[in-house]
């Protein structure tokens, strides 16, 4: 395994910056049918568009986009981002995706989320981190609640996917809730 620059290191995963060479991996993983369904992704992108997206993210001070890799061998398994940061109100949105079924349900996403929450509240000085999850993704909703996210409401018929409308659950965590639960 080649040594990789990790921004955040957990027991089983590392979160590392996205590089231009990752465009191919992102393109391939973007077309995972299950990932597209769970994230509600409707658009399609070319490799060139993804490469431009990566380049643009390098200069974007409202988001932190990282790849999730297995610590043991460096295999890329997903991505995570704090995005839409509002520095005045100290808020941001969080999203995560573990791309292939063989890596899902093993706690990798949960570990990545905890690393990113610690970074968001402890380094970026955020006060509120929010996320959205579609009602058909009950596994993810369960993980978010287990980590301490609070359900705030439901937006009805937000996504049209696979011939039907789906609701989205809005959830958030505040810095004091995070610290009470995780900072000793």
SVG drawing of the C-alpha trace seen along z (x, -y; Angstrom):
<svg xmlns="http://www.w3.org/2000/svg" viewBox="-46 -36 50 44">
<polyline fill="none" stroke="black" stroke-width="0.4" points="0.0,0.0 1.3,-3.4 1.3,-5.9 -1.7,-8.3 -2.1,-11.7 -4.9,-11.5 -6.7,-14.5 -8.5,-12.4 -7.6,-8.9 -9.9,-6.5 -9.5,-2.9 -10.5,-1.4 -10.9,-4.2 -9.0,-7.3 -10.5,-10.4 -8.3,-11.9 -8.3,-14.8 -9.6,-14.2 -7.0,-14.4 -7.2,-14.7 -6.3,-11.0 -9.4,-10.1 -11.7,-11.3 -11.8,-7.8 -12.7,-6.2 -15.4,-8.8 -16.8,-8.4 -17.0,-4.6 -18.5,-4.8 -21.0,-7.5 -22.7,-4.9 -23.2,-2.4 -27.0,-1.8 -27.5,-1.3 -25.5,-4.5 -27.5,-6.5 -30.8,-5.1 -29.8,-5.8 -28.6,-9.3 -31.4,-10.1 -29.0,-11.0 -30.8,-11.8 -28.2,-13.6 -25.5,-12.0 -21.9,-13.3 -19.0,-12.7 -15.5,-12.0 -14.5,-15.5 -17.3,-17.1 -16.2,-15.1 -12.6,-16.2 -13.8,-19.8 -15.8,-19.3 -12.8,-18.0 -10.7,-21.0 -13.5,-23.4 -13.7,-21.8 -10.0,-22.6 -10.8,-26.3 -14.2,-26.1 -14.1,-27.4 -17.7,-26.5 -17.1,-22.7 -14.7,-19.9 -14.9,-16.9 -13.0,-13.8 -12.7,-10.3 -13.2,-7.4 -10.5,-4.7 -9.9,-1.6 -6.9,-2.1 -5.6,1.4 -5.1,1.2 -6.1,-2.2 -9.0,-0.9 -11.5,-3.7 -15.0,-2.9 -16.9,-6.2 -16.9,-9.9 -18.0,-12.4 -18.5,-16.1 -19.3,-19.0 -20.8,-21.5 -22.8,-24.7 -21.0,-26.1 -22.4,-29.4 -19.6,-31.0 -21.8,-33.7 -24.4,-31.3 -21.8,-28.5 -24.0,-25.9 -23.3,-23.3 -24.8,-20.3 -23.3,-16.8 -23.5,-14.0 -21.9,-10.6 -21.9,-7.6 -20.4,-4.2 -20.5,-3.1 -20.5,0.7 -22.8,3.1 -19.8,5.2 -18.6,2.2 -22.1,1.2 -23.4,2.3 -19.9,2.7 -19.6,-0.5 -17.3,-2.3 -19.8,-5.1 -20.5,-5.5 -16.7,-5.9 -16.3,-8.4 -19.3,-10.4 -17.8,-10.6 -14.5,-11.7 -16.2,-14.4 -18.4,-15.5 -15.4,-16.0 -13.7,-18.0 -16.8,-20.1 -17.4,-21.0 -13.8,-20.9 -11.8,-22.4 -14.3,-24.3 -16.1,-25.7 -19.6,-24.8 -22.6,-25.2 -25.1,-23.1 -24.6,-20.3 -27.6,-19.1 -28.4,-16.3 -31.2,-14.9 -32.1,-11.2 -34.8,-9.7 -37.5,-7.7 -36.7,-4.6 -33.1,-4.7 -34.1,-3.5 -30.6,-2.0 -29.0,-5.4 -31.7,-7.1 -31.1,-4.6 -27.3,-5.2 -27.8,-9.0 -30.2,-8.7 -27.8,-6.3 -25.0,-8.9 -27.2,-11.6 -28.8,-13.4 -32.3,-14.7 -35.2,-14.4 -36.6,-17.9 -39.2,-17.1 -40.2,-15.6 -40.5,-17.3 -43.1,-15.5 -42.7,-14.3 -39.3,-15.9 -37.7,-13.4 -39.2,-11.8 -37.2,-8.5 -38.1,-5.2 -41.7,-6.2 -42.7,-7.5 -42.4,-10.4 -40.4,-10.1 -40.2,-12.1 -37.0,-13.3 -36.3,-13.4 -34.4,-16.5 -32.0,-15.9 -29.4,-17.9 -26.9,-17.9 -25.8,-20.9 -22.3,-21.4 -23.4,-21.1 -25.2,-17.8 -22.0,-16.5 -19.8,-17.5 -22.1,-16.1 -22.0,-12.8 -18.5,-12.5 -16.0,-14.9 -14.7,-13.6"/>
</svg>
